[in-house]
Structures are given as structure tokens and as C-alpha cells.
Amino acid sequence: MAAASTTNAALTEYPAAEVEIEAPLVPIRRRPLHDEATERIRDLIVEGRLAAGEWINEAELCKQLQISRTPLREAIKVLATEGLVELVPRRGARVAQLSLRELTDLFEALAGVEGLAAELAAERISATDLEKLHELQASIEQSHKARNRLAYFHENHELHVAIVRCSGNSAIVDIHARLIARVRRARYQAILSEARWSASVEEHAQILAALARRDARRAGELMRQHVAHTGQVVRASMDERIP
């Protein structure tokens, strides 16, 4: 009987061991190479390191990115669907150029889409999502304070995309994704203006405050004005450089 008691005590001493052994392992996943290439080339275009109208040198890019031509060409096709790259038969690919008319049209459409998204988000956003937006805004303010334009640009993009997703409308999300891909390069130009950069940070804070108050009308109004202001700065800065 003493031996049985000792055995039972031993069995109850480590009750969690079997549960830990049965826990499944999460597999390690890698991003497809062409996805990584797409993101890298997109950044080169957005930051102006590949200029509007410039022919894409596949051999040079393959060398710099250390990839073969297959993932590079897949990436170029994706960027062509986004309107960032133009495919020219028997010539290759070049960075797309936007006319002032096209730029104006894009920002008008973007203001309408993001304004509607902000209105819906004010009505539907969860407390958790609102908290995430405030965290993004805090990062944006820190990047602005540190004068880190590239970090700010990516965080700004995340904030706009997040607000659109909070609209809960999949059609708006899809339309926005197509529009934002075409104006990202132009939006980067806007924050090269110190005055616009600082104003943009404050406008974000006002939009989030309206979302927190569930004020749909004001949130939509502020977002439309915010996008329109950016468009005005971009058009002014690119007036002499876009055909």
C-alpha cells in the first residue's frame, strides 16, 4: 500500500508534462521570392530611386537584389497591374508616368473613397481597432519627431489602410487598394514639404478623435480634406516635372 501511495504521488507531481508534449509545432514559412521582390521594387519607385519614365534594367536589378529573372519579371507584372510600371512590347518595362490630369483624378477618387470609409469606420470601429489606430498614430508622431521620413511614410500608409479596413466594407477595401497603389509614389513627394508633413500629423490626430467620438460626418469631412490637401501639395510640387 505504501508503494502504491508513493506511485500516485509521483503521478500527480508533474500533471502538465503530457499536455506540453502533445502541443503542435507551428511550421516555419517563407515569403515567395517574387513577393519580396515586388515590395523592394515598389519601394524603389515610391522613393524615387527608380524615376518616372526610367527603363527598368533587369540585369542590374537582379544583381542588386540577388535574384534570378523569373521572380523579377513576376514582380514587374504585379507592379504593372498596380499602375506603377508600364510594359512596352519588345522594349521591356519602365516606371509609369502620371499626368497632372491623372494625378488630380486619382486624388479626387481617393478623397471620396477614404472619406466614405472614415464615415463607416466611425460607426463600426471596435475599441480594439481604435486602440491600434492610436498606437499607429503614436509611432507616426515619433517618426515625425525623429525626422524619419521613410518610417513615417510606411506608418502613414498603414494608418490609412487600417481606417479603410475598419469601414467593414470589402468593396471599399478593394477599390482603395487599387487607388492607393497608384498614388503612393505621389504621397511620398508630399512629405518632402516640411509644412505639409507637420500638418498631416495633426490632421491624423483630428481624424482619430472624430472616430473615437463616433462622429461619422466629421470623420468623413476631415478625411476628405486631409487627402485633398495632400493632393494639392503633390500637384504643386510636381507641376513642372509631370508632362
N, C-alpha and C positions, 0 to 999 in steps of 0.2 A: 504494500500500500504506500509506503514511503517513497519507493521508486516511482510509482505512478504519479504521486503528487509532484515529485521533482520534475517529471516529464511534462506535466500540464503547466507548471510554472514556466518551463523553458519555452513552451509553445506560445504562451501569452506575452513573453518578454519582447518579441520582435514582430508585432502584428502587421506592420506596413511593408515588410520585405517582399511578399508575393505581388502586391499591387505595383510596386516600383518596377519589378522585373517585367510585368506584362504591359507597361506603358509603351505605346508605339513610338518609333523614331520618325521625326519629320525629315523627309528627303531633302537633300541639297539641290537647289535648282539654279540654273544659269540662264541669263537672258540670251535670246537668239542674237547672233553676231550682227545681223542686219538692223536689229532694233537699236543696238548700241551705236552703230554707225549712223543711223538716221538721226539720233539725238545729238551726236557730236557735230554732224554736218549742219543740222538745223541751227545749233548754237553759233557756228562759224558765220552763217548767213545773217542771223539776227544781230550779232555783234558787229557786223560789217567787215569781218575779216575775209569773207568772200563777198565782193561788192556786187551791187545790182548790175546786171549785164555781163558780168565776168563769166568766161567759159570755164567749166569745171575740168581740171586736169586730173583725169582718173589715175594715171600712173603716179603722180605726185601725192595725191590723197591716199592711195593705197600704201605708199611708202611711209607717210606720216602716221597713218592710223594702224599700220602693220596688219593689214588685212588683204585678202585676195579681191579680185574684181567682182566676183559673184555677189557677196554681201554688199559691196559698194553700189553696184548697179541696182540691187533691190532697194537700197536706201534712197537712191536718186528717184526711183519710180514712186516711192511713198511721198517724197517731198514734192514731186510733180503734182500729185493729187491734192496736196495742200496749197498749191499755187506758189510755192517758194522757188520752184525750179521749172524751167521751160525745156522740153525735149524737142530738139530740132533734127528731123530726119537727115541721116548721112553726115551730120555735123557733130552731134553729141548733145550735151546738156549745158545750160547756162543759168545763172541766177536770174530769176524773173524780175522784171522792172514794173513798177506801178506808176501809172499816170496820175496826175493830180485829180482828175475826174474819178478814177477808180478808187483812189485813196479817200476822197470825200464820200463816195457811195458806201464804202466799207465801214467808215466810222459812223455814218448815219444809221446803217443797219445794226451795227454793234451797239450803239446807244439804245436803240429800240429794244433789242433782244435782252441786253443786260438790265435795262430799266424794268421791263416786264418781269424778268427773273427775280429782281430785288423785291418787287411788289409781292410776288407769290412767296418768296422766302420769308418775308416779314410775317406772313400769315401761317406758314407751315414749319418754320425752323424749330428744331428741338433745342433744349437747354444745352445738351452735349455739343451739338454742332455750333451753337453760338459761342460756347467756350473755346472751341477750336479756332473759330474765326478771330477771337480776341488774342489767342496765342500767336496766330499768324501775324496779326497787326503789331504785336509786341516785337516780333522778330523783324518786321519791316521797319519799325521805328529805330531799332538797334542798328540795322544795316545803314539806315539813313544817317544816323549819328556817327557811324564809323566811316561814312563816305564810301561804302562798298556798293557800287552801282550794280555789279553783276549779281551779287547775292540778293539785293533789293529787287532786281528785275524778275528773278525766278520766284521770289516770295510774293511779289505783286501778282504774277501770273497765277500762282496757286490760290491766292485770295479771291481773285475774280472767278476762277473756275469753281471754287468751293461755294461761293454765293449762288452761282448759277445752278449747281447741283442741289442746293438747298431749296430750290424752287419746287423740286419734286416732279418736274415735267420733263420726260425723256426726250420729247420732240425739241424743246428749247435747248436742252443739253447738246443734242446732235447738231443743231443749227449753229450754236455757239462755237462748238469745236471746229467747224469748218471756217467760220469767220475769224476766230482768234488766231488760227494758224497763219492766215494771210496778213494780219496786221501786227504780229509780234515784232517783226523787224522794225516797223514804223514806231511802235510803242517804245522800243529801246531808245530811239532817237529823242523821244520826248524827255526822258530823264537826264539827257545831256544838258538840258536847261536847268540851272540851279533853282530858279524861281518856280518852275513847274514841278520839279522834284519835291520841294518842300510843301507846295500847295497840295500835291497829290496825297502826301502822307496825312495831312489834316482832313482832306475830303474823305479818305478811307474811314477815319475815326467818326466823322459825322454820319456816314452810311451805316456803320455798325451800331451807332447809338439809335438810329431810327429803327433798325432791325430789332434791337433789344426792347424798344417801346412798342413793337408790333404795329408801327405806323407805316402801313403799306404805301400810301400815297406819297409820303415824304421820302421813304427809302427809294422808290422808283424815280422820283424827281431828282434826288441827289445823285443817283447813279447815272441818269441820262446827262446831267450837267457835267459830271466827272469825266465821262467818256468823250463828250463833246469838247471839253476844254483840252483834253489830250490831243484830239484830232486837230484842233486849231493850232496848237503848238507844232505838231508834226508838219502840217501843211506849210506853216510859216518857215520852218527850218529847212524844208526840202523843196521849196518853191523854185529855186534856181538849179536844183540838181536832178529833178524828175522831168522827163520830156512831156 
